[in-house]
Structures are given as C-alpha cells and as structure tokens.
Amino acid sequence: MQIAIQQRPGFEQRAVLLSERLSLPLLEQSQDHSSFSLILAYDERGLGISMPDSGAGAIRVDFLSGASRHRLRHGGGKNQQLAKAVGLDRKNFAPIVFDLTAGLGRDAFVMASLGAHVTLVERHPVVYELLNDGLARARLAADPQ
C-alpha cells in the first residue's frame, strides 16, 4: 500500500513535518498522485486520509461533531454495552482502561465521556497521527466536555 502526504495551501508546514515524521513522500497539491493508494492531507477540518479519485470524503478523527457529538449528547449513557463491559454502570466507579487497539478512538471516546480514565495505544503510525490530530483539536475546543 503506497501512502503519500499531500501539501495543501495554508498547511504546507504541517504536511512537511508529517512527511518527515512518517518518512512518507510529500506531494504538492497539483502533483500526480494516481500511483498512491492513500493520501494524507491537512485542511481546515484537520488531518484526513482518503483514496485518490474515489469521490469518497476523507476519513478523520472528529470528536467535536457528527456521530461522536450525537453519541455524547444522545447516546445510551452508562447503559451502553461498552460501558457495562468496563463497569461504568456501577455507582461511583471510574475504571482505569488501557485501550491497546485505539484505532480512531471511538470506544475510548465513549468510555472517557462516561468517566473512565482511558489510556490509548495505537501502533500503526498513520492511524496514530489521525487519532493524535483529532485529540489535539478536541483539547482546543471551547466546550470542556
């Protein structure tokens, strides 16, 4: 699988740093990217990964809107299966959870939002960068939740 970092206007420096960190080729926006199966790029919504010319949008970690935001506000709370599995349905219990396959952080987000103390571990460097970007944007949000 060939992955490249695409530079976009206004995000050039971040793309260069990411390219160096991951040791992946750096492409200018106008440069041909058809030989790559995946493209990582920053834009105003954060870091995303997409398949070139697929027409599908980029996959990104976003705890501030969409499904994550809806789940936070209207989810099943401590009655969710995941919450029950780690003991969050018990009164006055805040478990320490190690999510050793963090992925895009969806399960960790649910557990943390319900009071668990969560440590995430992700070994794939590209997935780690996507998750790290989403967490950084969430930390900067005006909403403390």
PyMOL commands that set and color helices and strands:
alter all, ss='L'
color gray80, all
select helices_A, chain A and resi 12-22+66-74+77-79+81-85+106-113+125-139
alter helices_A, ss='H'
color red, helices_A
select strands_A, chain A and resi 3-6+26-27+38-43+46-50+96-99+117-120
alter strands_A, ss='S'
color yellow, strands_A
deselect
rebuild
show_as cartoon
